[in-house]
Structure formats: structure tokens, C-alpha cells
Amino acid sequence: MPTPNVLILRAPGTNCDAETAFAFQRVGAKTETLHVNRLLERPALFEQFQILCVPGGFSYGDDLGAGRILGNQLQHHLAEQLKRFKDDEKLILGICNGFQVLLKSNVLLETNGSAAPPATLCWNDSGRYYDGWVRLEVKGNKSVFLAGIERMYLPVAHAEGKFVARDERTLDDLDAAGQLALRYAAADNPNGSMADVAGVCDSTGRVLGLMPHPERHIDPTHHPRWTRGEVGPEGDGLRMFRNAVGYFA
């Protein structure tokens, strides 16, 4: 199996880069963590990688909104490189803050010429940060990262995780296209997301953004009730990373 190179993108405030790199390494990938400034200096670095991952954290302190500053950097300075990355059928994953970044940079969902983005992530209905575990259900089979997965149990940790589509028609269109790929199970929606959306993929299925943290459940002992036998031989999140590596087989 070819060994893909994974770019873990870091910015001031990112704090899940090491765990995310470790998860990819566990399934055989090579990883390199780079600060966004290195890519701004040398955009050609993108050519060395087959997978781009924007991990969780609080990029730039979320000072102007979660993911907005890093998203603007990608949109205004690296859009050409990211388009080429996608056109070359490579993979892009955004976790939590990374999901926010991908939405606000227009990397994840196509705008189709509209001035308004198709969707965004805003403050939880509770108005506060939420940290806990949620049950998840995969809808459809479009996403490369979610292939063969039906359900997962993963932790979430965010204040701005409520998925809101521009309007009901946009939500219906995304649903019909199979792009609302990951949903919170009944009664487990921690933020009030429309249609219980926890993760969204692009029209190709090769770009995925999700609020839960798969890198925080790759080992059985990560499960909060692992001593009670409520977990299998590996954590639920590991298969997502294995799917990404297996895509290049």
C-alpha cells in the first residue's frame, strides 16, 4: 500500500495537532506538521502531500469568530493551491476548529456564485462551551473518510458548533446530494445544529469537516466506560484515519 504524506496545518492556538498526527501515524501514514506561515512563504509545499488535515483548537484565539482568521488566510492567499489539491483528487479533513476553517474559507462547500456562504457554524444554542461524548450516525456513502462506518461514539468540545444552512432549500439540496454525511443521534445534538448535522462533505466526498474529535477516540481506553466492556478492540475514530490511508491503496 502506498504511504500517503499528511500535512497537519498549525496556526497560533491550534492544540490538537500532535494527537491528530499520531492518529494518522497509527494507521501507517507519514505526517508533517507545518505552521500556516510556512505555507504562505512556500505555497509549493502543498505538492509534497496527499492529505491535508486542519486539526482542532482555537486558531488565532477565535478572536474574530471560530476559524475565521485562518479561513481568510486560506481563502485569500492559498485558494489556488487548495483548488489544485482538490482537483488532483487528494483528501482534506477538518476537525472541530478545522471544520470551521474549511467552511469559512469556502474550501468545503461550493458557493455557486452566491455572495452568501451555503452554511456556517455559529454559537451553540446553550450559549456556552460544551464538552462531552455523543453518539453519531453516518448518512449515505459519499464521504471517503466515513466509508463502511455506520455509527460512532466520539467526544465533542466546542462553543461554536451549531450547523446552520443559508436557508431550508440549501439544507434540502445538501441533504439530497448526500453531503450531510454525519448526524448526531437522537437526543445527542449538543448545539442545536439544523437536521442534527455533525459533519459535512463536499460534492466529491473527498473533503470532510466534522465537529466531533475522532483523534480523541482511537484507543479503547479513550472510551469513558472502557472498563465496563462497552468498547471494541479499537476506538471508533481510528477507522476514519484508516479509510483516508486506504484511499491511496
C-alpha positions in Angstrom: 0.0 0.0 0.0 1.4 3.4 -0.9 2.2 5.6 2.2 0.4 9.0 1.9 2.1 12.1 3.3 -0.2 14.0 5.6 0.1 17.8 6.1 -1.2 18.8 9.6 -1.8 22.5 9.4 -1.0 24.5 12.5 -1.7 28.1 13.4 -1.5 30.1 16.7 -3.9 28.5 19.1 -4.1 25.1 17.4 -3.8 22.5 20.1 -4.9 19.1 18.6 -2.1 18.8 16.0 0.0 16.2 17.9 -2.9 13.9 18.6 -4.1 14.1 15.0 -0.7 13.4 13.6 -0.4 10.4 16.0 -3.8 9.0 14.8 -2.6 9.1 11.1 0.7 7.5 12.1 -1.1 4.7 13.8 -2.6 3.6 10.5 0.6 3.9 8.5 0.7 7.4 7.2 3.6 9.8 7.2 2.9 13.2 8.8 4.4 16.6 8.9 3.1 19.5 11.0 3.6 22.9 9.4 2.7 26.4 10.6 0.5 28.2 8.1 3.2 30.9 7.8 5.5 28.3 6.2 2.8 27.6 3.5 2.3 31.3 3.0 6.1 31.6 2.4 6.3 28.5 0.2 2.9 27.5 -1.3 4.5 24.8 -3.4 4.9 22.7 -0.2 1.4 21.5 -0.9 2.7 19.4 -3.7 4.5 17.1 -1.2 1.3 15.9 0.4 -1.7 13.7 -0.4 -3.8 14.6 2.6 -4.4 17.9 4.3 -5.8 18.0 7.8 -6.8 21.1 9.7 -7.0 19.9 13.3 -8.9 21.2 16.3 -8.1 24.0 18.7 -8.6 27.7 18.8 -6.8 29.2 15.8 -5.9 32.8 16.5 -7.8 32.5 19.7 -11.1 32.6 17.8 -10.8 36.4 18.3 -13.0 37.3 15.3 -15.1 34.1 15.4 -14.1 30.5 15.3 -11.9 29.7 12.4 -12.4 33.0 10.6 -8.8 34.3 10.6 -7.2 31.1 9.4 -10.1 30.6 7.0 -9.5 34.1 5.5 -5.8 33.3 5.1 -6.5 30.1 3.2 -9.2 31.8 1.0 -7.2 34.9 0.1 -3.7 33.6 -0.1 -3.8 29.9 -0.8 -7.0 29.4 -2.8 -5.2 28.4 -6.0 -3.1 25.8 -4.2 -6.1 24.3 -2.4 -8.1 24.2 -5.6 -5.3 22.3 -7.3 -5.1 20.0 -4.2 -8.8 19.1 -4.6 -8.6 18.8 -8.4 -5.8 16.3 -8.0 -8.2 14.1 -6.1 -6.4 14.4 -2.8 -8.1 14.4 0.6 -8.9 17.2 3.1 -10.1 16.8 6.6 -11.2 19.5 9.1 -11.8 18.6 12.7 -13.8 21.0 15.0 -11.9 24.3 14.5 -10.7 22.8 11.3 -14.4 22.3 10.2 -15.0 25.9 11.0 -11.9 26.9 8.9 -13.0 24.8 5.9 -16.5 26.3 5.9 -15.3 29.9 6.3 -12.6 29.5 3.6 -15.1 28.1 1.1 -12.9 25.0 0.7 -15.7 22.6 1.9 -18.9 23.9 0.3 -19.1 25.5 -3.1 -20.7 28.9 -3.1 -22.1 28.5 -6.7 -21.6 32.2 -7.4 -23.6 33.4 -4.3 -22.3 36.1 -2.1 -23.6 34.3 0.9 -22.0 31.0 2.0 -24.2 27.9 1.8 -23.7 27.2 5.6 -21.8 28.3 8.6 -21.1 27.2 12.2 -22.3 29.5 15.0 -22.8 29.6 18.8 -24.3 26.6 20.5 -28.0 27.1 21.4 -26.8 26.9 25.1 -24.6 30.0 24.5 -21.7 28.2 26.1 -18.9 25.8 25.5 -19.9 22.1 25.6 -17.5 19.2 26.4 -18.9 15.7 26.3 -19.4 12.5 24.3 -22.0 12.0 21.6 -23.5 9.2 19.5 -23.2 9.7 15.8 -24.8 8.1 12.7 -23.3 8.1 9.2 -25.8 9.0 6.4 -25.1 7.7 2.9 -21.8 6.6 1.4 -20.4 9.7 -0.2 -17.6 10.5 2.2 -14.2 8.7 1.7 -13.4 9.2 5.4 -16.7 7.6 6.6 -16.8 4.6 4.2 -18.1 1.5 5.8 -18.9 3.2 9.1 -22.5 3.3 10.4 -22.2 4.6 13.9 -19.5 6.2 16.2 -19.2 7.4 19.7 -16.9 10.4 19.9 -16.1 13.4 22.1 -17.0 16.9 21.2 -15.6 20.1 22.7 -16.8 23.4 21.2 -18.7 26.6 21.7 -19.5 27.4 18.0 -20.6 24.1 16.6 -24.2 24.7 15.5 -24.5 24.0 11.8 -26.8 26.5 10.1 -27.6 26.4 6.4 -28.4 29.6 4.5 -32.0 28.5 4.1 -34.2 25.4 4.0 -33.7 24.9 0.3 -29.9 24.9 0.7 -30.3 22.4 3.5 -32.5 20.2 1.4 -30.1 20.4 -1.6 -27.2 19.3 0.6 -29.2 16.5 2.1 -30.3 15.3 -1.3 -26.7 15.3 -2.6 -25.6 13.2 0.4 -23.4 15.9 1.8 -24.9 16.0 5.3 -22.8 12.9 5.9 -22.6 12.7 9.7 -25.5 13.4 12.2 -25.9 13.4 15.9 -28.1 10.5 17.1 -31.5 11.3 18.7 -31.2 13.4 21.8 -27.4 13.7 21.4 -27.3 17.0 19.4 -25.2 19.2 21.8 -25.5 22.5 19.9 -28.9 22.7 18.1 -27.5 22.0 14.6 -30.1 22.0 11.8 -31.0 18.5 10.8 -28.7 17.2 13.6 -25.7 17.8 11.4 -22.3 16.9 12.9 -20.3 16.7 9.7 -20.5 17.7 6.1 -18.6 16.6 3.0 -18.1 18.3 -0.4 -19.7 17.2 -3.6 -16.8 14.7 -4.3 -16.8 13.1 -0.9 -13.0 13.8 -0.6 -13.3 16.8 1.7 -14.9 16.3 5.1 -15.5 18.7 8.1 -16.9 17.4 11.4 -17.3 18.8 14.9 -16.6 15.6 16.9 -12.9 14.6 17.5 -12.1 11.2 16.0 -8.4 11.6 17.1 -9.6 11.6 20.7 -11.0 8.1 20.4 -8.5 5.9 18.6 -7.7 3.6 21.5 -10.2 1.5 23.5 -9.1 3.1 26.8 -10.2 6.5 25.5 -13.8 5.4 25.9 -15.2 6.8 29.2 -16.6 3.3 30.1 -13.9 1.1 28.7 -13.6 -0.8 32.0 -17.2 -1.9 31.6 -16.6 -3.6 28.3 -18.5 -1.1 26.3 -15.9 -0.7 23.5 -14.4 -2.9 20.8 -10.7 -3.7 20.0 -10.1 -0.1 18.9 -11.5 3.4 19.3 -14.3 4.4 17.0 -12.4 7.3 15.4 -9.5 5.2 14.1 -11.3 3.8 11.2 -11.7 7.3 9.7 -7.9 7.7 9.5 -7.6 4.2 8.2 -10.1 5.0 5.4 -8.0 8.0 4.4 -4.8 6.0 4.1 -6.7 3.1 2.4 -8.0 5.6 -0.3 -4.5 5.7 -1.8 -4.1 1.9 -1.9 
